[in-house]
Amino acid sequence: METLIGLAVIFCVCFLPGIITNIKFDNRMPPAGYKTDYGTMSHDLAMGKSKNEVMSKANRGGYDVKK
């Protein structure tokens, strides 16, 4: 029983934040009057930024540009 509880705690600490970030990234819509700049996002990925850095920036609105 202790092993099961320990595994649940490890899952919540290690994997749950990444899963939540992915869900936010997949379901995010830009504010009204803005669009997501996928070209800049792809450029950042091609220049060596990690997927997590790009996803975090997108979730913060870093790739939103006016229409």
N, CA, C and O atoms as a GROMACS GRO file, in nm:
protein
  268
    1MET      N    1   0.082  -0.119   0.000
    1MET     CA    2   0.000   0.000   0.000
    1MET      C    3   0.087   0.126   0.000
    1MET      O    4   0.056   0.224  -0.067
    2GLU      N    5   0.198   0.121   0.077
    2GLU     CA    6   0.287   0.236   0.082
    2GLU      C    7   0.351   0.262  -0.054
    2GLU      O    8   0.373   0.376  -0.093
    3THR      N    9   0.380   0.154  -0.125
    3THR     CA   10   0.439   0.168  -0.258
    3THR      C   11   0.342   0.236  -0.354
    3THR      O   12   0.383   0.321  -0.433
    4LEU      N   13   0.216   0.201  -0.346
    4LEU     CA   14   0.116   0.262  -0.432
    4LEU      C   15   0.102   0.411  -0.403
    4LEU      O   16   0.093   0.492  -0.495
    5ILE      N   17   0.102   0.447  -0.277
    5ILE     CA   18   0.093   0.588  -0.238
    5ILE      C   19   0.218   0.663  -0.286
    5ILE      O   20   0.208   0.775  -0.336
    6GLY      N   21   0.333   0.601  -0.269
    6GLY     CA   22   0.457   0.663  -0.315
    6GLY      C   23   0.459   0.686  -0.465
    6GLY      O   24   0.502   0.791  -0.512
    7LEU      N   25   0.412   0.588  -0.540
    7LEU     CA   26   0.406   0.603  -0.686
    7LEU      C   27   0.308   0.713  -0.727
    7LEU      O   28   0.334   0.787  -0.821
    8ALA      N   29   0.197   0.724  -0.657
    8ALA     CA   30   0.099   0.830  -0.686
    8ALA      C   31   0.159   0.967  -0.659
    8ALA      O   32   0.138   1.060  -0.736
    9VAL      N   33   0.234   0.980  -0.551
    9VAL     CA   34   0.297   1.109  -0.518
    9VAL      C   35   0.402   1.144  -0.623
    9VAL      O   36   0.409   1.258  -0.668
   10ILE      N   37   0.484   1.047  -0.662
   10ILE     CA   38   0.585   1.071  -0.765
   10ILE      C   39   0.520   1.113  -0.896
   10ILE      O   40   0.569   1.203  -0.963
   11PHE      N   41   0.411   1.048  -0.934
   11PHE     CA   42   0.340   1.084  -1.056
   11PHE      C   43   0.291   1.228  -1.049
   11PHE      O   44   0.308   1.304  -1.144
   12CYS      N   45   0.230   1.266  -0.936
   12CYS     CA   46   0.175   1.401  -0.922
   12CYS      C   47   0.285   1.507  -0.926
   12CYS      O   48   0.264   1.615  -0.982
   13VAL      N   49   0.399   1.478  -0.869
   13VAL     CA   50   0.507   1.576  -0.863
   13VAL      C   51   0.582   1.584  -0.996
   13VAL      O   52   0.616   1.693  -1.040
   14CYS      N   53   0.606   1.472  -1.060
   14CYS     CA   54   0.692   1.469  -1.179
   14CYS      C   55   0.616   1.485  -1.311
   14CYS      O   56   0.660   1.561  -1.397
   15PHE      N   57   0.506   1.418  -1.327
   15PHE     CA   58   0.441   1.412  -1.457
   15PHE      C   59   0.320   1.503  -1.472
   15PHE      O   60   0.290   1.547  -1.583
   16LEU      N   61   0.249   1.531  -1.366
   16LEU     CA   62   0.126   1.609  -1.375
   16LEU      C   63   0.149   1.752  -1.428
   16LEU      O   64   0.069   1.797  -1.509
   17PRO      N   65   0.254   1.824  -1.385
   17PRO     CA   66   0.275   1.959  -1.441
   17PRO      C   67   0.294   1.959  -1.593
   17PRO      O   68   0.244   2.047  -1.662
   18GLY      N   69   0.366   1.861  -1.645
   18GLY     CA   70   0.385   1.852  -1.789
   18GLY      C   71   0.256   1.821  -1.863
   18GLY      O   72   0.232   1.875  -1.971
   19ILE      N   73   0.175   1.736  -1.807
   19ILE     CA   74   0.047   1.702  -1.868
   19ILE      C   75  -0.045   1.824  -1.870
   19ILE      O   76  -0.113   1.848  -1.970
   20ILE      N   77  -0.046   1.900  -1.762
   20ILE     CA   78  -0.130   2.021  -1.756
   20ILE      C   79  -0.083   2.124  -1.858
   20ILE      O   80  -0.166   2.187  -1.924
   21THR      N   81   0.051   2.142  -1.872
   21THR     CA   82   0.104   2.235  -1.971
   21THR      C   83   0.063   2.195  -2.112
   21THR      O   84   0.026   2.280  -2.192
   22ASN      N   85   0.069   2.066  -2.143
   22ASN     CA   86   0.028   2.019  -2.276
   22ASN      C   87  -0.120   2.045  -2.301
   22ASN      O   88  -0.157   2.085  -2.412
   23ILE      N   89  -0.203   2.023  -2.202
   23ILE     CA   90  -0.347   2.046  -2.219
   23ILE      C   91  -0.375   2.194  -2.243
   23ILE      O   92  -0.455   2.229  -2.330
   24LYS      N   93  -0.309   2.282  -2.166
   24LYS     CA   94  -0.327   2.426  -2.186
   24LYS      C   95  -0.282   2.468  -2.325
   24LYS      O   96  -0.349   2.548  -2.391
   25PHE      N   97  -0.168   2.415  -2.370
   25PHE     CA   98  -0.115   2.450  -2.502
   25PHE      C   99  -0.209   2.403  -2.613
   25PHE      O  100  -0.234   2.477  -2.708
   26ASP      N  101  -0.261   2.283  -2.601
   26ASP     CA  102  -0.348   2.227  -2.705
   26ASP      C  103  -0.482   2.299  -2.714
   26ASP      O  104  -0.542   2.303  -2.822
   27ASN      N  105  -0.531   2.355  -2.604
   27ASN     CA  106  -0.665   2.414  -2.602
   27ASN      C  107  -0.665   2.567  -2.597
   27ASN      O  108  -0.772   2.627  -2.585
   28ARG      N  109  -0.549   2.631  -2.607
   28ARG     CA  110  -0.540   2.776  -2.592
   28ARG      C  111  -0.589   2.846  -2.719
   28ARG      O  112  -0.555   2.806  -2.830
   29MET      N  113  -0.668   2.950  -2.700
   29MET     CA  114  -0.713   3.035  -2.810
   29MET      C  115  -0.660   3.176  -2.783
   29MET      O  116  -0.662   3.221  -2.669
   30PRO      N  117  -0.611   3.246  -2.887
   30PRO     CA  118  -0.563   3.383  -2.865
   30PRO      C  119  -0.679   3.477  -2.834
   30PRO      O  120  -0.794   3.447  -2.867
   31PRO      N  121  -0.650   3.590  -2.771
   31PRO     CA  122  -0.756   3.687  -2.742
   31PRO      C  123  -0.818   3.741  -2.870
   31PRO      O  124  -0.763   3.726  -2.979
   32ALA      N  125  -0.933   3.803  -2.856
   32ALA     CA  126  -1.002   3.861  -2.972
   32ALA      C  127  -0.913   3.966  -3.037
   32ALA      O  128  -0.853   4.049  -2.969
   33GLY      N  129  -0.906   3.962  -3.170
   33GLY     CA  130  -0.824   4.057  -3.244
   33GLY      C  131  -0.680   4.013  -3.262
   33GLY      O  132  -0.601   4.086  -3.323
   34TYR      N  133  -0.645   3.898  -3.212
   34TYR     CA  134  -0.508   3.846  -3.224
   34TYR      C  135  -0.511   3.710  -3.292
   34TYR      O  136  -0.614   3.643  -3.295
   35LYS      N  137  -0.396   3.672  -3.345
   35LYS     CA  138  -0.380   3.538  -3.401
   35LYS      C  139  -0.245   3.484  -3.354
   35LYS      O  140  -0.158   3.560  -3.311
   36THR      N  141  -0.228   3.355  -3.362
   36THR     CA  142  -0.103   3.291  -3.321
   36THR      C  143  -0.007   3.291  -3.439
   36THR      O  144  -0.044   3.251  -3.549
   37ASP      N  145   0.116   3.335  -3.416
   37ASP     CA  146   0.218   3.340  -3.520
   37ASP      C  147   0.294   3.207  -3.522
   37ASP      O  148   0.392   3.189  -3.450
   38TYR      N  149   0.245   3.115  -3.604
   38TYR     CA  150   0.305   2.982  -3.610
   38TYR      C  151   0.442   2.984  -3.678
   38TYR      O  152   0.525   2.896  -3.652
   39GLY      N  153   0.468   3.082  -3.764
   39GLY     CA  154   0.598   3.093  -3.829
   39GLY      C  155   0.708   3.121  -3.728
   39GLY      O  156   0.814   3.058  -3.733
   40THR      N  157   0.684   3.214  -3.638
   40THR     CA  158   0.782   3.245  -3.533
   40THR      C  159   0.799   3.127  -3.439
   40THR      O  160   0.910   3.098  -3.394
   41MET      N  161   0.691   3.059  -3.410
   41MET     CA  162   0.698   2.942  -3.324
   41MET      C  163   0.785   2.834  -3.388
   41MET      O  164   0.869   2.774  -3.321
   42SER      N  165   0.765   2.810  -3.517
   42SER     CA  166   0.846   2.710  -3.588
   42SER      C  167   0.992   2.753  -3.597
   42SER      O  168   1.082   2.670  -3.587
   43HIS      N  169   1.015   2.883  -3.616
   43HIS     CA  170   1.152   2.935  -3.622
   43HIS      C  171   1.224   2.911  -3.490
   43HIS      O  172   1.340   2.869  -3.489
   44ASP      N  173   1.157   2.939  -3.379
   44ASP     CA  174   1.219   2.916  -3.248
   44ASP      C  175   1.253   2.769  -3.228
   44ASP      O  176   1.358   2.737  -3.173
   45LEU      N  177   1.164   2.681  -3.270
   45LEU     CA  178   1.192   2.537  -3.260
   45LEU      C  179   1.311   2.498  -3.347
   45LEU      O  180   1.396   2.419  -3.305
   46ALA      N  181   1.319   2.555  -3.468
   46ALA     CA  182   1.428   2.523  -3.559
   46ALA      C  183   1.562   2.578  -3.510
   46ALA      O  184   1.667   2.522  -3.540
   47MET      N  185   1.558   2.688  -3.435
   47MET     CA  186   1.681   2.748  -3.385
   47MET      C  187   1.731   2.685  -3.256
   47MET      O  188   1.831   2.728  -3.200
   48GLY      N  189   1.662   2.584  -3.208
   48GLY     CA  190   1.714   2.507  -3.095
   48GLY      C  191   1.642   2.525  -2.963
   48GLY      O  192   1.682   2.465  -2.864
   49LYS      N  193   1.537   2.606  -2.958
   49LYS     CA  194   1.462   2.616  -2.833
   49LYS      C  195   1.389   2.485  -2.810
   49LYS      O  196   1.344   2.419  -2.904
   50SER      N  197   1.377   2.449  -2.685
   50SER     CA  198   1.309   2.323  -2.654
   50SER      C  199   1.158   2.338  -2.673
   50SER      O  200   1.104   2.448  -2.672
   51LYS      N  201   1.094   2.226  -2.689
   51LYS     CA  202   0.948   2.225  -2.706
   51LYS      C  203   0.880   2.284  -2.582
   51LYS      O  204   0.781   2.355  -2.595
   52ASN      N  205   0.934   2.256  -2.464
   52ASN     CA  206   0.874   2.309  -2.341
   52ASN      C  207   0.887   2.461  -2.334
   52ASN      O  208   0.795   2.528  -2.288
   53GLU      N  209   1.001   2.517  -2.378
   53GLU     CA  210   1.017   2.662  -2.379
   53GLU      C  211   0.916   2.727  -2.473
   53GLU      O  212   0.855   2.828  -2.439
   54VAL      N  213   0.899   2.669  -2.590
   54VAL     CA  214   0.806   2.724  -2.688
   54VAL      C  215   0.663   2.713  -2.637
   54VAL      O  216   0.584   2.806  -2.653
   55MET      N  217   0.628   2.600  -2.577
   55MET     CA  218   0.493   2.583  -2.524
   55MET      C  219   0.466   2.682  -2.411
   55MET      O  220   0.356   2.738  -2.404
   56SER      N  221   0.562   2.704  -2.323
   56SER     CA  222   0.544   2.799  -2.213
   56SER      C  223   0.526   2.940  -2.267
   56SER      O  224   0.439   3.014  -2.219
   57LYS      N  225   0.607   2.978  -2.366
   57LYS     CA  226   0.595   3.112  -2.425
   57LYS      C  227   0.459   3.128  -2.493
   57LYS      O  228   0.397   3.234  -2.483
   58ALA      N  229   0.413   3.024  -2.562
   58ALA     CA  230   0.283   3.031  -2.628
   58ALA      C  231   0.170   3.042  -2.526
   58ALA      O  232   0.074   3.116  -2.548
   59ASN      N  233   0.181   2.970  -2.415
   59ASN     CA  234   0.078   2.978  -2.311
   59ASN      C  235   0.074   3.115  -2.246
   59ASN      O  236  -0.032   3.158  -2.199
   60ARG      N  237   0.187   3.185  -2.242
   60ARG     CA  238   0.192   3.320  -2.186
   60ARG      C  239   0.149   3.426  -2.286
   60ARG      O  240   0.136   3.544  -2.251
   61GLY      N  241   0.128   3.387  -2.412
   61GLY     CA  242   0.086   3.483  -2.515
   61GLY      C  243   0.201   3.542  -2.592
   61GLY      O  244   0.185   3.646  -2.656
   62GLY      N  245   0.317   3.481  -2.587
   62GLY     CA  246   0.435   3.534  -2.654
   62GLY      C  247   0.430   3.528  -2.805
   62GLY      O  248   0.506   3.599  -2.871
   63TYR      N  249   0.345   3.447  -2.862
   63TYR     CA  250   0.334   3.434  -3.007
   63TYR      C  251   0.205   3.496  -3.061
   63TYR      O  252   0.170   3.472  -3.176
   64ASP      N  253   0.136   3.573  -2.981
   64ASP     CA  254   0.013   3.638  -3.026
   64ASP      C  255   0.048   3.769  -3.096
   64ASP      O  256   0.120   3.852  -3.040
   65VAL      N  257  -0.002   3.787  -3.216
   65VAL     CA  258   0.018   3.910  -3.293
   65VAL      C  259  -0.118   3.961  -3.337
   65VAL      O  260  -0.213   3.885  -3.352
   66LYS      N  261  -0.126   4.094  -3.358
   66LYS     CA  262  -0.253   4.151  -3.403
   66LYS      C  263  -0.284   4.106  -3.545
   66LYS      O  264  -0.194   4.085  -3.626
   67LYS      N  265  -0.412   4.091  -3.573
   67LYS     CA  266  -0.457   4.050  -3.707
   67LYS      C  267  -0.436   4.161  -3.806
   67LYS      O  268  -0.467   4.146  -3.924
   0.00000   0.00000   0.00000
